[in-house]
Amino acid sequence: MKKSLLYLGLIALATTSSFAQQKNVEKKFDKTGAVASLTYLTSDELMGRDPIRPEISLAYDFIAGQLKEFGAKPIPGAEGYFQNIPFMMSAPPTKGEIKFGDSVYVQGKNMLVINGNAISGNYELVEVGFGLAADLEGKDLKGKILVTNVGAPDRMSPADLFSLGAEKAKLAEAAGAIGVIERFNIPSIPWPLISNYLNRTQLVIDNGESSKMPYIWLEDVKNTIKNQLTGGKATADLSIEGKNNKAIEGKNVLAWIEGTDINLKNEYVMLSAHYDHVGVGKPDAEGDSIYNGTRDNAVGTVAVMNAAKYFAANPPKRSVLIALWTAEEKGLLGSAYFAENPLVPLDQIIYNLNIDGAGYNDTSVITVIGLGRTTSDSLVSEAVSEFGLKAISDPAPEQGLYDRSDNVSFAKKGIPAPTFSLGFTAFDDEINKYYHKAGDQVESLDLDYVTLYWKAYILAAEKIGNAAMKPVWTAGDKYEEAGKKLYGIQ
């Protein structure tokens, strides 16, 4: 009987504590201030928060100013509230053309200049397999342009194609070659999709090691190029003009709040969202060309900012790491840079509650991408339910959303990292109505629902920040081994 009473007492105490936390978040959340921040970040003045536009400075300066005002502290090693990132902006050439055999390749049609400087003239082409070190060994390649297959036999994902391309360019340059042409011959990846994405200004991290030699993709699903090489060789006329490469400084916005527990404060719960968007695009029917990015991802940015405000005044047992990433829309660049250049040791970051999303079509739920993949996700569900909503898992796994947002930069390292998204039950017309559209503005939001979303995010973070046990990946998860390696778990 005594044990039963003790058990019931512990349950009642836990319930009371949880209720008190929820009430505290309710009481201290400043909806007016949050909406004001949202309205500013999505205003036309910021021109869609494109990290290659100068107006991006208005966004990161505003966020940093708010974090300072709230009382969150700069991270040692940062420049104030910023982690500076060396970006290189690469715009398509004004002219791009290659002629050889009976074929003509034109930029944006069946040719893409991925990187490198301008080049014009007649050059010898030499086929070298996949263009890896073993393929180049013992060959005289000085002054020649190498023709390779994209990727490698066991590496054909989109990320592999780009990373290997950069590696091949450096190998070719070291061998005395003056350019690399890759035959894009992957039927499962439609060329029009690739061309539409890459025939525009790109942003990459400039680590000072990238090659400046011309690096080009040519469409060759039917092996036309291979058939026009005689003995693996040919000559071609190249004319690439107006290639513009420009250095740009990007900024992640970072801060931290020290935890209250003498032992647990050395562990960090990282709260993150990307603050950039896609900038200016094709005008809609009303002539609006500024893509303000309210759902994607100003709502998330404001959630993290207001979490910082709350925890600066109500710190949990663990420390809180605040991270607003730049250039997510350019390929997860900001989060990837921090993951490779962390200002807090990664093995001290025990959980990442990320925010990203395309929008919502169900205001009774919050969609948590990756829900159930870590041992602390039940606390996220609890927090959501305490605000009268329901947490659901990814309803569209075929979209691969988990691995398409900033959380994956840390999941790959082993850090448990779900993404806390606005509620959607399918990628339907309601989502596509606003996703990367000029109409994604504050006026189109259900602000009562968004406010519940903001509060639930804070409460979820607080529960994890105070939990006795550290989160780990569930058994069998694809990132479980990375987690064991990061945290030294046997």
C-alpha positions in Angstrom: 0.0 0.0 0.0 2.8 2.4 0.9 4.5 1.7 -2.4 1.3 2.3 -4.3 0.8 5.6 -2.5 4.4 6.6 -3.2 4.0 5.7 -6.9 0.8 7.7 -7.2 2.4 10.6 -5.4 5.3 10.6 -7.9 2.8 10.6 -10.8 0.9 13.4 -9.3 4.1 15.4 -8.7 5.2 14.9 -12.2 1.8 15.9 -13.6 1.8 19.0 -11.4 5.3 19.9 -12.5 4.4 19.5 -16.2 1.2 21.5 -15.8 3.2 24.3 -14.1 5.7 24.3 -16.9 2.9 24.6 -19.5 1.3 27.4 -17.5 4.6 29.3 -17.2 5.1 29.1 -21.0 1.5 30.3 -21.5 2.0 33.2 -19.0 5.3 34.4 -20.3 4.9 34.1 -24.0 4.8 37.5 -25.8 2.5 36.9 -28.8 2.5 40.6 -29.7 6.3 40.7 -29.8 6.5 37.4 -31.7 4.1 38.6 -34.4 6.0 41.9 -34.7 9.2 39.9 -35.3 7.5 37.7 -37.8 6.1 40.7 -39.6 9.5 42.4 -39.9 11.4 39.3 -41.1 8.8 38.7 -43.8 8.5 42.4 -44.9 9.4 43.4 -48.5 12.2 45.4 -47.1 14.2 42.2 -46.6 13.6 41.1 -50.2 12.9 37.4 -49.3 16.1 36.9 -47.2 18.2 35.5 -50.0 21.7 35.0 -48.6 23.3 36.3 -51.8 21.4 39.6 -51.6 22.6 42.5 -49.4 19.3 42.7 -47.6 20.2 39.4 -45.7 22.2 41.6 -43.3 18.9 43.2 -42.2 17.7 39.8 -41.1 20.9 38.6 -39.3 21.4 41.9 -37.6 17.8 42.0 -36.4 18.0 38.4 -35.0 21.3 39.0 -33.3 20.0 42.3 -31.8 17.0 40.4 -30.4 19.0 37.6 -28.9 21.2 40.2 -27.2 18.2 42.1 -25.9 16.7 38.9 -24.5 19.9 38.1 -22.5 21.2 35.1 -24.5 25.0 35.2 -24.5 27.5 35.0 -27.4 29.3 31.7 -27.9 33.0 31.8 -27.3 34.8 31.7 -30.6 32.1 33.5 -32.5 32.3 37.0 -33.7 29.7 38.5 -31.4 26.6 36.5 -32.2 27.9 35.4 -35.6 29.7 32.5 -37.1 31.2 33.9 -40.3 31.1 31.6 -43.4 33.2 32.1 -46.5 30.8 31.6 -49.4 31.5 31.7 -53.1 28.7 32.8 -55.4 28.9 31.3 -58.9 26.6 32.7 -61.6 26.0 31.0 -64.9 28.1 32.2 -67.8 26.6 34.8 -70.2 27.6 32.4 -73.0 28.4 28.7 -72.8 28.9 26.5 -75.9 30.8 23.4 -76.8 31.1 21.9 -80.3 32.6 18.6 -81.3 31.6 15.9 -83.8 28.1 16.5 -84.9 26.9 17.9 -81.6 26.5 21.4 -80.2 26.0 21.8 -76.4 24.5 25.1 -75.1 24.4 26.4 -71.5 21.0 25.7 -69.9 19.9 23.4 -72.6 22.2 20.3 -72.7 25.2 21.8 -70.9 25.8 23.3 -67.5 29.0 25.1 -66.3 29.1 24.0 -62.7 32.3 25.8 -61.6 35.5 27.4 -62.8 36.7 30.3 -65.0 36.0 31.3 -68.5 37.7 29.4 -71.4 37.7 29.7 -75.2 39.5 27.8 -77.9 40.1 24.4 -79.5 41.2 21.7 -77.1 41.9 18.0 -77.0 39.4 15.8 -75.0 40.5 12.6 -73.3 38.2 10.1 -71.8 39.4 8.9 -68.3 36.6 6.7 -66.9 35.3 8.2 -63.7 38.2 10.7 -63.4 39.4 9.3 -60.0 43.0 9.0 -59.0 43.4 5.4 -60.4 41.9 6.5 -63.8 44.5 9.3 -64.2 47.6 7.4 -63.2 50.3 7.1 -65.8 48.5 9.3 -68.4 49.8 12.4 -70.1 47.0 14.9 -69.5 48.8 18.2 -69.6 46.8 20.9 -71.4 43.9 18.6 -72.1 40.3 18.5 -71.0 39.2 15.3 -69.3 35.9 13.6 -70.1 34.5 11.5 -67.3 31.3 9.8 -66.1 29.6 11.6 -63.2 29.9 10.1 -59.7 31.6 6.8 -59.1 30.3 3.2 -59.3 29.2 3.1 -55.7 28.5 6.8 -55.3 25.6 8.2 -57.3 23.5 10.3 -54.9 23.1 14.0 -55.7 25.4 14.9 -52.9 28.1 12.4 -54.1 27.9 13.9 -57.7 28.9 17.3 -56.4 31.5 16.3 -53.8 33.2 13.9 -56.3 33.1 16.6 -59.0 35.1 18.9 -56.8 37.5 16.1 -56.1 37.9 15.2 -59.7 38.6 18.9 -60.7 41.4 19.0 -58.1 42.9 15.7 -59.3 42.7 16.9 -62.9 44.4 20.2 -62.1 47.2 18.4 -60.3 47.7 16.2 -63.4 48.1 19.3 -65.6 44.7 19.2 -67.2 42.8 22.4 -67.9 39.2 21.3 -67.5 36.8 18.5 -66.7 33.7 17.6 -68.7 31.4 15.0 -67.0 28.9 13.0 -69.0 25.6 13.2 -67.1 24.2 9.8 -67.8 21.9 8.9 -64.9 18.4 8.0 -66.3 16.8 8.1 -62.9 17.6 11.8 -62.4 15.8 13.8 -65.2 18.1 16.3 -66.9 15.4 19.0 -67.1 15.2 18.9 -63.3 19.0 19.2 -63.0 19.2 22.0 -65.6 16.4 24.0 -64.0 18.1 23.8 -60.6 21.7 24.4 -61.7 21.3 27.0 -64.4 21.1 29.8 -61.9 23.3 31.5 -59.4 24.7 28.9 -56.9 26.3 29.4 -53.5 29.0 27.1 -52.1 31.3 27.1 -49.1 34.7 28.4 -50.2 37.3 26.5 -48.2 40.2 27.9 -50.3 40.8 24.5 -51.8 38.3 24.5 -54.7 39.7 24.4 -58.2 39.1 27.3 -60.6 39.4 25.1 -63.7 36.3 24.8 -65.9 34.0 22.0 -64.6 31.1 21.2 -66.9 28.2 18.7 -67.2 26.9 17.6 -70.5 23.7 15.7 -71.0 24.6 12.2 -72.3 22.0 9.7 -71.2 22.2 8.1 -74.7 26.0 7.9 -74.7 26.3 10.3 -77.7 29.5 11.8 -76.4 31.1 8.4 -75.8 30.3 7.3 -79.3 31.9 10.5 -80.8 35.3 9.8 -79.1 37.7 8.0 -81.3 40.0 5.8 -79.2 38.8 7.8 -76.2 39.9 11.1 -77.8 38.5 14.1 -79.8 38.9 17.8 -80.3 36.3 20.4 -79.3 35.7 24.1 -79.6 34.8 25.7 -76.2 33.4 29.1 -75.7 32.6 30.0 -72.1 32.3 33.7 -71.4 31.1 35.9 -68.6 31.5 33.4 -65.8 31.1 35.3 -62.6 32.5 34.1 -59.3 32.2 36.4 -56.3 33.1 35.9 -52.6 30.3 36.5 -50.1 30.4 36.3 -46.3 27.5 34.4 -44.8 26.5 34.4 -41.1 25.0 31.8 -38.8 23.5 33.6 -35.8 24.4 31.8 -32.5 23.9 32.3 -28.8 23.6 30.2 -25.6 21.9 30.1 -22.3 23.7 28.4 -19.4 21.8 25.6 -17.6 21.1 25.5 -13.9 22.3 22.0 -13.0 26.0 21.8 -12.1 26.4 18.5 -14.0 23.8 18.8 -16.8 24.8 22.3 -17.8 27.7 20.9 -19.8 25.2 19.3 -22.1 23.4 21.3 -24.7 19.9 21.1 -26.3 20.3 22.8 -29.6 17.3 24.8 -30.9 17.6 25.6 -34.6 15.9 27.0 -37.7 17.1 28.5 -41.0 16.4 32.2 -41.4 17.1 32.5 -45.1 14.6 32.1 -47.9 14.6 32.2 -51.8 14.5 35.9 -52.4 13.0 37.4 -55.5 11.4 35.2 -58.2 8.9 35.0 -60.9 6.0 37.5 -60.4 2.6 35.9 -59.4 -0.8 36.9 -60.9 -0.8 40.1 -58.8 2.7 41.0 -59.9 4.4 40.2 -56.6 7.9 38.9 -57.1 9.1 38.9 -53.5 9.0 35.5 -51.8 8.6 36.5 -48.2 9.0 33.0 -46.7 6.6 33.2 -43.8 6.0 29.5 -43.3 9.5 28.6 -44.7 11.0 29.6 -42.4 10.3 32.9 -40.6 7.8 31.1 -38.4 10.6 28.7 -37.3 13.1 31.6 -36.8 10.7 33.4 -34.5 10.0 30.2 -32.6 13.7 29.8 -31.9 14.1 33.5 -31.0 11.3 33.3 -28.6 12.6 30.1 -27.1 15.8 32.1 -26.4 13.8 34.9 -24.8 11.9 32.4 -22.5 15.0 30.4 -21.5 17.1 33.4 -20.8 14.6 34.2 -18.0 13.8 30.5 -17.2 16.9 28.4 -17.9 16.4 24.6 -17.8 18.9 22.2 -16.2 20.8 21.7 -19.4 22.3 24.6 -21.4 20.5 25.8 -24.5 22.3 26.4 -27.8 20.4 28.8 -30.1 21.3 28.4 -33.8 19.7 30.3 -36.7 21.3 28.9 -39.9 21.9 30.7 -43.2 21.7 29.3 -46.7 19.5 26.3 -46.0 17.8 27.0 -49.3 21.2 26.9 -51.1 21.9 23.3 -49.9 22.0 23.3 -46.0 25.2 25.3 -46.1 25.0 27.1 -42.8 24.2 24.0 -40.7 26.8 21.9 -42.6 29.5 24.5 -42.0 28.8 24.5 -38.2 28.7 20.7 -38.2 32.2 20.7 -39.6 33.4 23.7 -37.7 31.5 23.5 -34.4 31.9 26.2 -31.8 30.5 23.8 -29.2 31.9 20.2 -29.1 29.4 18.1 -31.0 29.5 15.4 -28.3 28.1 17.9 -25.8 25.1 18.6 -28.0 22.7 15.9 -26.8 19.6 16.8 -28.9 18.7 19.1 -31.8 15.1 20.2 -32.0 15.1 21.7 -35.5 12.4 23.7 -37.3 11.7 23.8 -41.0 8.6 23.3 -43.1 6.6 24.1 -46.2 3.4 25.1 -44.5 0.3 23.5 -42.9 -3.0 22.0 -43.8 -4.2 20.8 -40.5 -4.3 23.1 -37.4 -5.1 20.2 -35.0 -1.6 18.7 -35.4 2.1 19.4 -35.4 4.1 17.3 -37.7 7.4 16.1 -36.3 9.7 14.7 -39.0 11.5 11.8 -37.4 9.0 11.4 -34.5 9.7 8.1 -32.8 13.3 7.8 -33.9 14.8 9.0 -30.6 14.1 8.0 -27.0 13.0 11.6 -26.0 10.5 12.2 -28.8 7.7 11.2 -26.4 8.5 14.4 -24.5 7.9 16.4 -27.7 4.5 14.6 -28.1 3.6 15.4 -24.5 4.4 19.1 -24.9 2.3 19.3 -28.1 -0.7 17.6 -26.4 -0.5 20.0 -23.5 -1.5 22.8 -25.9 -4.4 20.8 -27.2 -2.7 19.6 -30.4 -1.4 16.2 -31.5 2.1 15.3 -32.7 2.2 13.1 -35.8 5.1 11.6 -37.7 6.1 12.2 -41.3 3.0 11.7 -43.5 5.1 11.8 -46.7 8.2 9.6 -46.3 8.5 9.3 -50.0 9.6 13.0 -50.0 12.7 12.2 -48.0 12.1 15.3 -45.8 14.2 14.1 -42.9 17.3 14.2 -45.0 16.4 17.5 -46.7 16.6 19.9 -43.8 19.3 21.2 -41.5 18.7 18.5 -38.9 20.5 16.0 -41.1 23.7 17.9 -40.8 23.7 16.8 -37.2 22.0 13.4 -37.5 24.9 12.3 -39.7 27.2 13.2 -36.9 25.1 11.1 -34.5 23.1 13.8 -32.7 19.4 12.9 -32.3 17.6 15.5 -34.4 13.9 15.6 -35.4 12.3 18.5 -37.2 9.3 20.3 -35.6 7.1 21.4 -38.5 3.7 23.0 -38.9 1.0 20.5 -39.2 0.6 18.8 -42.5 -1.0 15.5 -43.4 0.0 15.4 -47.1 1.9 17.5 -49.7 -1.3 18.7 -51.2 -2.6 21.8 -53.0 -2.9 23.7 -49.7 0.8 23.2 -49.1 1.9 24.0 -52.7 -0.3 27.1 -52.7 2.3 28.9 -50.4 5.5 26.8 -50.6 8.2 29.0 -52.2 5.4 31.3 -53.5 5.0 35.1 -53.2 1.7 34.6 -51.4 3.5 33.1 -48.3 2.9 36.2 -46.1 1.8 36.9 -42.5 -1.7 37.8 -43.6 -2.3 34.3 -44.9 -1.5 32.7 -41.5 -3.8 31.4 -38.8 -1.9 33.2 -36.0 -3.8 31.5 -33.2 -2.5 28.2 -34.4 1.0 29.5 -35.0 1.0 30.8 -31.5 0.2 27.4 -30.1 2.9 26.0 -32.3 5.5 28.5 -30.9 4.5 27.7 -27.3 4.6 23.9 -27.8 8.1 24.2 -29.2 9.3 26.0 -26.1 7.7 23.5 -23.8 9.1 20.5 -25.8 12.6 22.1 -25.5 12.1 22.7 -21.7 11.1 19.1 -21.1 14.2 17.7 -22.9 16.4 20.3 -21.2 15.2 19.1 -17.8 14.9 15.3 -18.5 16.9 13.0 -16.3 18.0 10.8 -19.3 19.9 11.9 -22.4 18.2 11.1 -25.7 19.6 8.4 -27.9 18.6 7.0 -31.3 16.1 4.1 -31.2 17.6 0.7 -31.8 18.2 0.0 -35.5 17.9 3.6 -36.7 20.2 4.4 -39.6 22.0 7.0 -37.4 22.3 4.8 -34.3 25.9 3.8 -35.0 26.9 7.4 -35.6 25.4 8.3 -32.3 27.2 5.6 -30.4 30.5 6.7 -32.0 29.9 10.4 -31.1 29.0 9.8 -27.5 31.2 6.8 -26.8 28.4 4.4 -26.2 29.3 0.8 -26.2 
